[in-house]
Amino acid sequence: MTSTQLQAVACSTAASAMIFLPYINATFDRYAIHTPQRQLCFMAQVAHESGGLFYTEELASGAAYEGRQALGNTQPGDGVKFKGRGLIQITGRNNYQLLSEAFNVDFVSNPQLLGGKNITLCSPDQLKYAALSAGWFWDRAKLNGFADKINPKQPIDSGANLEYFKRITKGVNGAYNGLPDRLHRYMQGAAVLSPLSSNVQITTL
């Protein structure tokens, strides 16, 4: 993927696309996000979660996650310590521990390695792991499989395509928050990335 394509797919600034490009491409390679449909679906979700490749850390304090057993937040302060970070907002002690094992990096002791508030404040390592952690989450949820079911010859916002896209959204978000924006980002990206881009009409949602 080129920086121009990434800018379109993420609905980001040119500067953000240029900065994140090598890390996004490395994530694509590592997690087999190598078809237009997979890349469009992945980037639509990631771009929504990160505000167009800008935020790498949840804006809220994380206090709302305090004591959440399902997230593994069993120790005082875990909610804030393990707030959402990375391009897909990895949350909770359990996920930080799993990431530590996957990358052989201690994210439990160093949770800020997953993101430094926003792109202007991130080190290269924070940018790298912000992207790779999103790929890890995507792969763990087996979302490539749903992206493969989407028919690029049909509109993304209706019929079976919409249902598959909603399954992806729920896999990332746990619900359908921001669905119109996610669909909009997909359609913007399809105009430049899909092999059928000449047949795609961009709409404003």
Backbone hydrogen bonds, N-H to C=O, Kabsch-Sander energy under -0.5 kcal/mol:
donor,donor_aa,acceptor,acceptor_aa,energy
6,L,2,T,-2.7
7,Q,3,S,-2.5
8,A,4,T,-1.7
9,V,5,Q,-2.9
10,A,6,L,-2.6
11,C,7,Q,-0.9
12,S,7,Q,-1.6
17,A,13,T,-2.1
18,M,14,A,-2.2
19,I,15,A,-2.2
20,F,16,S,-2.5
21,L,17,A,-1.5
23,Y,20,F,-0.5
24,I,20,F,-2.7
25,N,21,L,-2.7
26,A,22,P,-1.8
27,T,23,Y,-1.7
28,F,24,I,-2.5
29,D,25,N,-2.2
30,R,26,A,-2.2
31,Y,27,T,-2.1
32,A,29,D,-0.8
33,I,28,F,-2.0
34,H,32,A,-1.5
39,Q,35,T,-2.6
40,L,36,P,-2.8
41,C,37,Q,-2.3
42,F,38,R,-2.6
43,M,39,Q,-2.7
44,A,40,L,-2.2
45,Q,41,C,-1.6
46,V,42,F,-2.8
47,A,43,M,-2.9
48,H,44,A,-1.3
49,E,45,Q,-2.4
50,S,46,V,-2.0
51,G,47,A,-0.5
51,G,48,H,-1.0
52,G,47,A,-3.3
54,F,50,S,-1.8
55,Y,50,S,-3.0
56,T,117,K,-1.5
57,E,117,K,-1.1
58,E,84,G,-3.4
65,Y,62,G,-2.0
66,E,63,A,-1.7
68,R,65,Y,-2.1
69,Q,67,G,-1.2
71,L,68,R,-1.2
72,G,69,Q,-1.5
73,N,68,R,-2.0
74,T,72,G,-1.8
78,D,75,Q,-2.2
81,K,77,G,-2.4
82,F,78,D,-2.8
83,K,80,V,-1.2
85,R,90,I,-1.7
86,G,56,T,-2.6
87,L,130,A,-1.9
89,Q,86,G,-1.3
90,I,85,R,-3.2
92,G,82,F,-2.9
94,N,71,L,-2.7
96,Y,92,G,-2.1
97,Q,93,R,-2.4
98,L,94,N,-2.3
99,L,95,N,-2.5
100,S,96,Y,-2.0
101,E,97,Q,-1.9
102,A,98,L,-2.1
103,F,99,L,-2.5
104,N,100,S,-1.1
105,V,100,S,-1.1
107,F,105,V,-1.7
110,N,106,D,-1.2
113,L,110,N,-1.9
114,L,111,P,-1.8
115,G,112,Q,-1.5
118,N,116,G,-2.5
119,I,54,F,-2.6
121,L,118,N,-2.1
122,C,119,I,-0.8
127,L,123,S,-2.3
128,K,124,P,-2.5
129,Y,125,D,-2.6
130,A,126,Q,-2.0
131,A,127,L,-1.8
132,L,128,K,-2.8
133,S,129,Y,-2.2
134,A,130,A,-0.8
135,G,131,A,-1.8
136,W,132,L,-2.6
137,F,133,S,-2.3
138,W,134,A,-2.4
139,D,135,G,-2.7
140,R,136,W,-2.5
141,A,137,F,-1.9
142,K,139,D,-1.3
143,L,138,W,-2.1
147,A,143,L,-2.0
148,D,144,N,-2.2
149,K,145,G,-0.6
149,K,146,F,-0.8
150,I,146,F,-0.5
150,I,147,A,-1.2
154,Q,151,N,-1.9
158,S,155,P,-0.6
161,N,158,S,-0.6
162,L,158,S,-1.2
163,E,159,G,-1.6
164,Y,160,A,-2.5
165,F,161,N,-2.5
166,K,162,L,-2.5
167,R,163,E,-1.8
168,I,164,Y,-2.0
169,T,165,F,-2.5
170,K,166,K,-2.6
171,G,167,R,-1.9
172,V,168,I,-1.7
173,N,169,T,-3.4
174,G,170,K,-2.1
179,L,176,Y,-1.7
182,R,178,G,-2.2
183,L,179,L,-2.6
184,H,180,P,-2.3
185,R,181,D,-2.4
186,Y,182,R,-2.0
187,M,183,L,-2.4
188,Q,184,H,-2.4
189,G,185,R,-2.3
190,A,186,Y,-2.5
191,A,187,M,-1.1
192,V,189,G,-1.7
193,L,189,G,-2.4
194,S,190,A,-0.8
197,S,194,S,-2.0
199,N,196,L,-2.6
200,V,197,S,-1.4
202,I,200,V,-0.5
205,L,203,T,-0.6
